[in-house]
């Protein structure tokens, strides 16, 4: 039967579109598999484990860049130095006991320990409850991590240690005299224990101690004056405790270079807290509860190179609070609800600045432009980078569509944009040519199809503009990104895309209503549409669609305030942020107008199917009624396939879900214009008369004689002229001269 051919053709079309969408999305993910990242402009894939391993796997050294590796001067270098020492100068395996002096090994009571170089004793992960009794003062490096050791005052008596590792032992208390006599101790690791307080006098006599690591304990109160004897201390790590440090201050310690206080409960930084640390190079205060900073809190830190204040409760910083730090090079302010002032960045030598999590409205980009030494910056969103074209390294370096180098970053996006633009323009151009050349008797039908083709062609023009601009700005997009996004050319592209999508949706809804009235209730007495009525309807639809597109430009009086603000593609999908500027209007268009129209079309089609099903049960009707329903099913399905993902993205964005950059790129470049490219095939190219005009024939398209002579759904009127004035059922209109069917 004839409708079976429609099922086959429609099914093949849907399957082809699904496969094409899947392949396009897969290719848009980029060339590198999961667990790796791309560098050297996407030509090299490097495993994630290769990041920050002090080996340049990328020619552009992106895998060792400080933006990815974190601190310039901090714990990374400390940790690396520690690892190198533990491995030994030539990478000797620690479990190799042959290097240990046999006589010395006999002096160690617990023979489970491993001895290396005659001075290093490893007793790690042995479930020890006490320090092994070592009858030799030759051991200078003692590793006791991952045990259950509880310290006593005589735990290390008789030893002359330089290095002591007590990590992961669940130590709750350090008796005051435990470290007595260890005047040569250089590095002390007490991390990941259960220490709640430091007894007075614990660090007395440790004048040569350079590293003290107390991270991940339960310290609630620490008298900082207990550190006054540590005059050789270089690195102090007190992170991940419960310190408040209110009304306290560090003693004068000229040797200390790195201080880490991350993940504590510090709420305020007063003017005395760091006054004794004049030579400090790194101060890390990430993830505290800091809500206020005294204007002179950093006055003595004239040699500070790196300051970390991320993940706090800061809303503002005092004027010129950073001014004393004349050599400050790295500043972390991410994830604070902070507003900048013009005097904040007086240190002109800043090389690295992290502002991730700070909204663009709170960033003074004109102030940042004065930081001429800045070569690395991190923002919350990629489009912020367009305000800083002089910075060599800006993160994130892509929004899925654009990068700092190209408007359309991935080859598949470029090819898809050109292909969809050409298919859309060519297909809808042929529809317009055919509609004018065929001179249909039913002018009302032809007028609707022409308007739909024009609306869809605007989407092709939009894609052409984006593709041409991508070609123009290839490899230098960062230099012109802000100029392009703020230009009226970008606004024009956005207007074309928005007008196309809205007019197309409105015409589809108009056609759906007319189909329902004519097929489901052909004798309902509703007014039939003639050319004049269709003309009035089309003018109203175009006026409505154009108004929806142009209102935001008039309201914000600037192209950059709606169309070009969040993406160089100039389409106001606005899913990069939860509540961006203009989010109410964007939600009104996509979740109000478009979702309502989509639900209306689906509802009318469901009612139409029910009506046809009831009619077929009551009377033997023509074959074409099923074909109408099947064709319209595929029309609605493709329309929903294009708009449902876009509407879903808007809803997810409002629910604070992070939208994948790859999905965003796939939606804007491929899915959005797909409906405009497919409409000509569904509405025109599949009709017999149009195929005959362009000379396309085949088994799927040849209508049998008995199918051509049958009537239309619900049509019992014997006067053919009575039916030609209506869009009945808009896909087909009877031609009494040839007994053929056409749109």
C-alpha positions in Angstrom: 0.0 0.0 0.0 1.1 3.6 -0.6 1.4 4.6 3.1 3.9 1.7 3.6 6.3 3.5 1.3 5.9 6.6 3.5 6.8 4.5 6.5 9.9 3.1 4.8 11.0 6.5 3.5 10.4 8.2 6.8 12.0 5.5 8.8 15.1 5.5 6.6 15.3 9.3 7.0 15.0 9.2 10.8 17.6 6.4 11.1 19.9 8.3 8.8 19.5 11.5 10.9 20.1 9.6 14.2 23.3 8.0 12.8 24.5 11.3 11.4 23.9 13.0 14.7 25.7 10.3 16.6 28.7 10.3 14.3 28.9 14.1 14.4 28.7 14.2 18.2 31.3 11.4 18.5 33.7 13.2 16.2 33.1 16.5 18.0 34.5 15.0 21.2 38.0 15.5 19.8 40.8 13.1 18.9 41.9 12.2 22.4 40.3 9.3 24.4 39.2 9.5 28.0 42.1 9.7 30.4 44.1 11.9 28.1 44.2 15.5 26.9 45.1 17.3 23.7 48.0 19.7 23.3 50.1 21.1 20.4 46.8 22.5 18.9 45.1 19.1 19.2 47.7 17.1 17.3 49.1 15.2 20.4 47.3 13.2 23.0 49.0 13.0 26.4 47.9 10.8 29.3 46.5 12.6 32.3 49.2 11.1 34.5 51.8 12.9 32.5 50.6 16.3 33.7 53.1 18.1 36.0 55.7 15.3 36.0 58.6 17.6 35.2 58.8 16.1 31.7 57.7 18.1 28.7 55.5 15.7 26.6 54.1 18.6 24.6 56.1 20.9 22.4 54.1 23.8 23.7 54.8 22.6 27.2 51.1 22.8 28.0 51.4 19.7 30.2 53.9 21.4 32.5 52.3 24.8 32.5 51.8 26.5 35.9 48.1 27.0 35.2 47.7 23.2 35.2 50.4 22.4 37.7 49.2 24.9 40.3 51.7 26.7 42.4 54.8 28.4 41.2 56.9 28.1 44.3 54.8 26.0 46.7 54.3 22.4 47.7 54.9 21.0 44.3 58.6 21.7 44.5 58.7 20.6 48.1 57.0 17.3 47.3 59.2 16.7 44.2 62.3 17.3 46.4 61.0 14.8 48.9 60.3 12.1 46.3 63.7 12.5 44.8 65.3 12.1 48.2 63.3 9.0 49.0 64.1 7.4 45.7 67.8 7.9 46.3 70.2 9.8 44.1 70.2 7.1 41.4 66.7 5.8 41.8 67.6 2.8 43.9 64.6 0.7 45.0 64.1 1.1 48.7 63.3 -2.6 49.3 66.8 -3.6 48.2 68.5 -4.6 51.5 71.8 -5.6 50.1 73.1 -2.0 50.3 72.7 -2.1 54.1 75.6 -2.9 56.3 75.0 -6.4 57.8 76.4 -5.4 61.2 74.1 -2.4 61.3 71.1 -4.6 60.4 71.9 -6.9 63.3 71.6 -3.9 65.7 68.1 -3.3 64.7 65.7 -5.2 66.9 62.8 -5.4 64.4 64.3 -7.2 61.4 61.2 -6.5 59.3 62.5 -3.1 58.6 64.6 -2.3 55.5 67.9 -0.6 55.6 69.3 1.5 52.7 72.7 3.2 52.5 73.4 2.3 56.1 71.6 5.4 57.3 68.0 5.0 56.1 65.6 2.7 57.9 62.2 1.9 56.5 59.6 0.5 58.9 56.5 1.5 57.0 53.2 -0.4 56.9 54.2 -3.0 59.5 51.4 -2.4 62.1 54.0 -1.3 64.6 52.6 0.1 67.9 55.9 1.6 69.1 59.1 2.9 67.6 61.5 -0.1 67.0 64.4 -0.2 69.4 67.4 0.8 67.3 70.8 0.2 68.9 72.8 2.5 66.6 73.1 6.2 66.2 74.1 5.8 62.6 70.5 5.9 61.4 69.7 9.4 60.4 66.6 8.9 58.3 63.7 7.0 59.9 60.5 6.1 58.0 57.6 5.0 60.2 54.6 5.9 58.1 51.4 3.7 58.0 51.7 2.1 61.4 49.9 2.5 64.7 52.7 4.0 66.7 52.0 5.9 69.9 54.9 8.2 71.0 56.5 8.3 74.4 59.2 10.5 75.9 61.9 7.9 75.1 60.7 6.9 71.6 63.8 8.4 69.9 66.4 8.4 72.7 69.8 7.5 71.6 69.1 8.4 67.9 70.6 11.4 66.0 67.9 11.8 63.3 67.9 14.2 60.4 64.6 13.0 58.9 61.6 11.6 60.7 58.4 10.4 58.9 55.4 9.6 61.2 52.6 10.0 58.7 49.4 7.9 59.1 49.9 6.5 62.6 46.8 7.8 64.3 49.1 9.7 66.8 46.9 11.7 69.2 49.5 13.2 71.5 53.2 14.2 71.4 54.8 14.3 74.9 56.8 17.4 75.5 60.2 15.6 75.6 59.6 13.2 72.7 61.9 15.1 70.4 64.4 16.1 73.0 68.0 15.7 71.8 67.1 15.7 68.1 69.0 19.0 67.5 70.0 17.7 64.0 66.5 17.0 62.9 65.9 18.6 59.5 62.5 17.4 58.4 59.6 16.2 60.5 56.4 14.7 59.0 53.4 14.4 61.3 50.7 14.6 58.7 47.5 12.5 58.7 47.3 11.7 62.4 44.9 12.6 65.2 46.9 15.3 67.0 44.6 17.7 68.9 47.2 19.9 70.6 50.9 20.6 70.7 52.3 20.3 74.2 54.4 23.3 75.4 58.1 22.7 74.7 57.5 20.1 72.0 59.8 21.9 69.5 62.4 23.2 71.9 65.9 22.4 70.7 64.9 21.8 67.1 66.9 24.8 65.8 67.9 23.1 62.6 64.3 21.9 61.6 63.5 23.1 58.1 60.3 21.2 57.2 57.4 20.7 59.6 54.3 19.1 58.2 51.2 18.9 60.5 48.5 18.7 57.8 45.4 16.6 58.3 45.3 16.4 62.1 42.7 17.7 64.6 44.5 20.8 65.8 41.9 23.2 67.2 44.2 25.5 69.0 47.9 26.1 68.5 49.9 28.7 70.3 52.0 30.1 67.5 54.6 31.1 70.0 55.5 27.4 70.3 57.2 27.8 67.0 59.6 30.5 68.1 62.5 28.0 68.5 62.2 26.9 64.9 64.5 29.7 63.5 65.6 27.5 60.6 62.1 26.6 59.5 61.6 27.0 55.7 58.3 25.1 55.1 55.4 24.9 57.5 52.2 23.0 56.6 49.2 23.3 59.0 46.5 22.6 56.5 43.4 20.6 57.0 43.0 21.2 60.7 40.5 23.2 62.8 42.6 26.3 63.5 41.0 29.7 63.9 44.1 31.7 64.8 42.1 34.5 66.4 44.1 37.1 68.4 47.4 35.3 67.8 50.4 36.0 65.6 53.5 34.2 64.3 56.7 34.9 66.1 59.5 36.5 64.2 60.8 33.8 61.8 63.0 35.3 59.1 63.8 31.9 57.6 60.3 30.7 56.7 59.5 30.9 53.0 56.3 28.8 52.6 53.3 28.7 54.9 50.3 26.6 54.1 47.1 27.1 56.1 44.5 25.6 53.8 41.3 23.9 55.0 41.1 25.5 58.4 38.4 27.6 60.1 40.1 31.0 59.8 37.6 33.8 59.6 39.6 37.0 59.8 43.2 38.1 59.0 44.3 40.9 61.4 47.3 43.2 61.0 49.6 41.2 63.4 49.0 37.6 62.3 51.8 37.6 59.7 53.9 40.5 60.9 56.9 38.3 61.9 57.2 36.6 58.5 58.9 39.3 56.5 60.7 36.9 54.1 57.7 34.7 53.3 57.4 33.7 49.6 54.3 31.6 49.6 51.1 32.1 51.8 48.3 29.6 51.1 44.9 30.3 52.8 42.7 28.3 50.5 39.3 26.9 51.7 38.9 28.7 55.0 36.1 30.9 56.1 37.8 34.2 55.6 35.3 37.0 55.2 37.4 40.0 56.1 41.0 41.1 55.9 42.6 44.0 57.7 44.0 46.6 55.4 47.5 46.1 56.8 47.3 42.3 57.1 50.0 41.8 54.5 52.0 45.0 55.1 55.2 43.1 56.2 55.0 40.5 53.4 57.1 42.6 51.0 58.8 39.5 49.4 55.7 37.4 48.9 55.5 35.8 45.5 52.3 33.7 45.7 49.1 34.3 47.7 46.2 31.8 47.8 42.8 33.1 49.0 40.5 30.8 47.0 37.3 29.2 48.3 36.6 31.7 51.1 33.8 34.0 51.9 35.4 37.2 50.7 33.1 39.8 49.2 35.6 42.6 48.9 39.3 43.3 49.6 40.5 46.5 51.2 41.9 49.1 48.9 45.6 48.6 48.1 45.8 45.6 50.5 48.1 44.0 48.0 50.3 47.1 47.4 53.1 46.1 49.8 53.7 42.9 47.7 55.7 44.5 45.0 57.0 41.2 43.7 53.8 39.2 43.9 53.5 37.0 40.8 50.7 34.5 41.5 47.3 35.3 43.0 44.4 32.9 43.6 41.0 34.5 44.2 38.7 31.8 42.7 35.4 30.9 44.2 34.9 34.0 46.2 31.8 36.3 45.8 34.2 39.2 45.4 33.9 42.5 43.7 37.1 44.2 42.5 38.2 47.7 43.1 40.5 49.7 40.9 43.4 49.7 43.3 43.4 46.0 44.1 46.0 45.0 41.5 48.7 47.5 42.3 51.4 44.8 42.1 52.2 45.2 38.4 54.4 42.1 38.2 51.5 39.6 38.4 52.1 36.7 36.0 49.3 34.4 37.1 45.8 35.2 38.2 43.0 32.8 39.0 39.5 34.3 39.0 37.5 31.1 38.4 34.0 31.2 39.9 33.8 35.0 39.9 31.1 36.5 37.7 32.1 38.9 34.9 30.0 41.7 36.4 32.4 41.6 39.4 35.5 41.7 37.3 37.0 45.0 36.2 38.6 44.0 32.9 39.9 47.5 32.3 42.0 47.2 35.5 43.3 43.8 34.4 44.4 45.3 31.1 47.0 47.3 33.0 48.7 44.1 34.2 51.2 44.0 31.4 53.2 41.2 32.9 50.2 38.8 33.1 50.7 35.8 30.9 48.3 33.3 32.6 44.8 33.8 33.8 41.9 31.6 34.7 38.2 32.6 34.4 34.9 30.8 35.1 33.8 30.9 31.4 35.6 30.9 28.1 34.0 34.0 26.8 35.6 36.1 29.5 38.9 35.4 27.7 37.7 37.6 24.9 38.2 40.6 27.2 41.9 39.8 27.7 43.3 39.2 24.2 46.9 40.2 25.3 47.2 37.3 27.7 49.0 34.3 26.2 47.4 31.6 28.3 43.7 32.0 29.3 41.7 29.2 30.8 39.3 27.6 30.0 40.6 27.6 26.5 37.4 26.5 24.9 33.6 26.5 25.3 33.3 23.5 23.0 32.8 25.6 19.9 35.5 28.2 20.0 39.1 28.4 21.2 41.6 31.2 21.6 42.8 30.4 18.1 39.6 29.6 16.1 35.9 30.6 16.2 35.1 27.0 15.2 37.7 24.9 17.0 37.3 21.3 15.7 37.3 20.3 12.0 34.0 18.4 12.4 32.4 21.7 13.5 33.7 23.6 10.5 32.7 20.9 8.1 29.2 20.5 9.7 28.6 24.3 9.6 29.5 24.5 5.9 27.6 21.4 5.0 24.4 22.4 6.9 24.6 25.9 5.5 24.9 24.6 1.9 22.2 21.9 2.3 19.8 24.4 3.9 20.3 27.1 1.4 20.2 24.8 -1.6 17.2 22.7 -0.4 15.1 25.7 0.5 16.2 27.5 -2.7 14.9 24.6 -4.8 11.7 24.7 -2.9 11.2 28.4 -3.7 12.1 27.8 -7.3 9.7 24.9 -7.6 6.9 26.8 -5.9 7.2 29.7 -8.4 7.8 27.5 -11.4 5.0 25.0 -10.9 2.3 27.7 -10.5 0.1 25.7 -8.2 -3.7 26.0 -8.4 -3.8 26.2 -4.6 -2.0 29.5 -4.0 -2.7 29.4 -0.3 -0.8 26.2 0.2 2.1 27.4 -1.9 2.3 30.7 0.0 2.7 28.9 3.3 5.4 26.6 1.9 7.3 29.6 0.4 7.3 31.4 3.8 8.5 28.3 5.6 11.3 27.9 3.0 12.4 31.6 3.4 12.4 31.2 7.2 14.5 28.0 7.0 16.9 29.7 4.5 17.7 32.4 7.0 19.2 29.7 9.2 21.4 28.7 6.3 22.5 32.4 5.9 23.3 32.4 9.7 25.6 29.4 9.3 27.3 30.9 6.3 28.1 34.0 8.3 29.6 32.0 11.1 31.6 29.8 8.7 33.0 32.8 6.8 34.0 34.5 10.0 35.7 31.4 11.2 37.7 31.2 8.0 38.6 34.9 8.3 39.8 34.7 11.9 41.6 31.3 11.7 44.5 31.0 14.1 44.0 34.5 15.5 40.5 34.5 16.9 41.7 35.7 20.3 42.8 39.0 18.8 39.4 39.9 17.4 37.0 37.9 19.5 35.7 40.8 21.5 35.4 43.1 18.4 33.5 40.3 16.6 31.2 39.5 19.5 30.4 43.2 20.0 29.9 44.0 16.3 26.6 44.5 14.6 27.6 41.7 12.2 27.3 39.3 15.1 24.0 40.8 16.1 22.8 40.4 12.5 23.7 36.7 12.6 21.9 36.3 15.9 18.8 38.1 14.5 18.8 35.8 11.5 19.0 32.6 13.6 16.4 33.7 16.1 14.0 35.0 13.5 14.4 31.8 11.5 13.8 29.5 14.5 10.8 31.4 15.8 9.1 31.9 12.4 9.6 28.3 11.5 8.1 27.1 14.7 5.1 29.5 14.3 4.5 28.3 10.8 4.6 24.7 11.8 2.1 25.4 14.6 -0.1 27.3 12.1 0.0 24.3 9.7 -0.7 21.9 12.5 -3.8 23.8 13.6 -5.1 24.0 10.0 -4.5 20.3 9.5 -6.4 19.4 12.6 -9.4 21.6 11.7 -9.6 20.3 8.2 -8.9 16.6 8.7 -10.3 15.9 12.2 -13.4 18.1 11.7 -13.9 18.8 8.0 -17.5 19.9 8.4 -17.0 22.0 11.5 -18.0 25.2 9.8 -14.7 27.0 10.4 -13.7 29.6 7.9 -11.7 28.3 5.1 -8.3 30.0 4.3 -7.8 31.7 1.0 -4.8 33.5 -0.3 -5.7 36.7 1.5 -6.2 35.0 4.8 -2.9 33.1 4.4 -1.1 36.4 3.5 -2.5 38.1 6.7 -1.4 35.1 8.8 2.1 35.0 7.4 2.5 38.8 7.9 1.4 38.3 11.5 3.8 35.3 12.0 6.8 37.2 10.5 6.0 40.2 12.6 5.8 38.1 15.8 9.0 36.2 15.0 11.0 39.4 14.1 9.7 41.2 17.2 10.9 38.3 19.4 14.3 38.5 17.8 14.8 42.3 17.9 13.3 43.1 21.4 16.6 42.2 23.3 18.7 44.4 21.0 16.3 47.4 21.6 16.1 46.7 25.3 19.8 46.4 26.1 20.7 48.9 23.3 23.9 47.0 22.6 24.7 43.9 20.5 27.0 42.6 23.2 24.3 42.5 25.9 22.4 39.6 24.4 23.6 38.0 21.2 27.4 38.3 21.4 28.0 38.3 25.1 28.3 34.6 25.8 29.5 33.0 22.5 31.1 33.9 19.3 28.3 32.0 17.5 25.9 34.8 18.4 23.0 32.5 19.1 21.4 33.3 22.5 21.1 29.8 23.9 22.8 31.0 27.1 23.4 27.7 28.9 26.9 28.6 30.0 25.6 30.1 33.2 22.6 29.5 35.4 21.3 33.0 35.4 23.2 35.0 32.8 22.2 38.5 31.7 19.0 38.2 29.7 18.2 34.8 31.1 14.5 35.8 31.7 14.1 36.6 28.1 16.0 33.5 26.9 13.8 31.4 29.1 10.7 33.1 27.8 11.6 32.3 24.2 12.9 28.7 24.6 10.9 27.5 27.6 7.8 29.6 27.1 7.2 30.2 23.4 9.0 27.2 21.8 8.1 24.6 24.4 4.4 25.7 24.2 4.4 25.5 20.4 6.1 22.1 20.5 3.5 20.8 23.0 0.7 22.3 20.9 2.0 20.6 17.7 2.3 17.3 19.5 -1.1 17.6 21.1 -2.8 18.4 17.9 -1.1 15.5 16.1 -2.2 13.1 18.9 -5.8 14.3 18.6 -5.5 14.0 14.8 -4.3 10.4 15.1 -7.2 9.6 17.4 -9.7 11.2 15.0 -8.4 9.2 12.0 -8.4 6.0 14.0 -12.0 6.5 15.0 -13.0 7.4 11.4 -11.4 4.4 9.9 -13.2 2.1 12.4 -16.5 3.6 11.4 -16.1 3.8 7.6 -13.8 2.4 4.9 -11.7 5.4 3.9 -9.0 6.1 1.5 -5.4 4.9 1.8 -4.1 8.4 1.8 -5.5 9.1 5.3 -2.8 6.8 6.8 -0.2 8.4 4.6 -1.1 11.8 5.8 -0.8 10.7 9.4 2.5 8.9 8.8 4.0 11.9 7.0 2.9 14.2 9.7 4.3 11.9 12.3 7.8 12.2 10.8 7.4 15.9 10.5 6.5 16.3 14.2 9.3 13.8 15.2 12.0 15.7 13.4 10.8 19.0 14.8 10.8 17.5 18.3 14.2 15.9 17.7 15.7 19.4 17.0 14.0 21.4 19.7 13.7 18.9 22.6 17.5 18.8 23.3 17.7 22.6 23.2 14.8 22.9 25.7 16.3 20.2 27.8 19.6 22.1 28.0 17.9 25.2 29.2 16.1 23.3 31.9 19.3 21.6 33.0 21.1 24.9 33.1 18.5 26.4 35.4 18.9 23.3 37.7 22.6 24.1 38.0 23.8 21.1 36.0 27.1 21.7 34.2 26.5 21.6 30.5 29.2 19.7 28.6 31.0 21.9 26.1 30.8 19.1 23.5 27.0 18.8 23.8 26.8 22.6 23.6 28.8 22.7 20.4 26.8 19.8 18.9 23.5 21.5 19.6 24.4 24.9 18.2 26.2 23.8 15.0 24.4 20.6 14.1 21.0 20.1 15.9 19.7 23.7 15.7 19.8 24.0 11.9 18.8 20.4 11.3 15.1 21.1 11.1 15.7 23.9 8.5 17.7 21.4 6.4 15.1 18.6 6.6 11.9 20.6 6.1 12.3 20.8 2.3 12.6 17.1 2.1 9.5 16.5 4.2 7.3 19.1 2.7 8.2 19.3 -0.9 10.8 16.8 -2.3 8.6 13.8 -1.3 5.6 15.0 -3.3 5.0 13.4 -6.7 4.5 16.5 -8.8 7.6 18.2 -7.5 9.6 15.0 -8.1 8.3 14.8 -11.6 9.3 18.4 -12.2 12.9 17.8 -11.2 13.0 14.3 -12.9 13.3 12.1 -9.7 11.5 8.7 -9.9 11.8 5.4 -8.2 9.9 2.6 -6.6 9.5 4.5 -3.3 8.1 7.5 -5.1 5.9 6.0 -7.9 2.2 6.1 -6.8 0.0 3.3 -8.1 -3.0 4.1 -10.2 -5.5 2.9 -7.7 -3.8 5.0 -5.0 -4.1 8.1 -7.1 -7.8 7.8 -7.7 -8.8 7.4 -4.1 -10.2 10.3 -2.1 -8.8 12.3 0.8 -9.5 11.8 4.5 -13.0 12.8 5.4 -13.7 14.4 1.9 -17.1 13.5 0.6 -17.9 16.8 -1.2 -18.2 16.1 -4.9 -17.4 19.6 -5.8 -13.6 19.7 -6.3 -13.5 23.5 -6.3 -14.9 23.5 -2.8 -11.9 21.6 -1.5 -9.2 23.4 -3.4 -9.6 26.6 -1.4 -8.6 24.9 1.8 -5.3 23.5 2.9 -6.6 20.0 2.7 -4.7 18.3 4.2 -1.9 20.8 3.3 0.5 18.0 2.3 -1.7 17.2 -0.7 -4.4 19.0 -2.7 -6.5 17.2 -5.4 -5.8 18.0 -9.0 -8.9 17.1 -10.9 -7.3 17.4 -14.3 -4.5 14.8 -13.7 -5.8 12.8 -10.7 -2.3 13.5 -9.2 -1.5 14.8 -5.7 0.8 17.6 -4.7 1.5 19.9 -1.8 
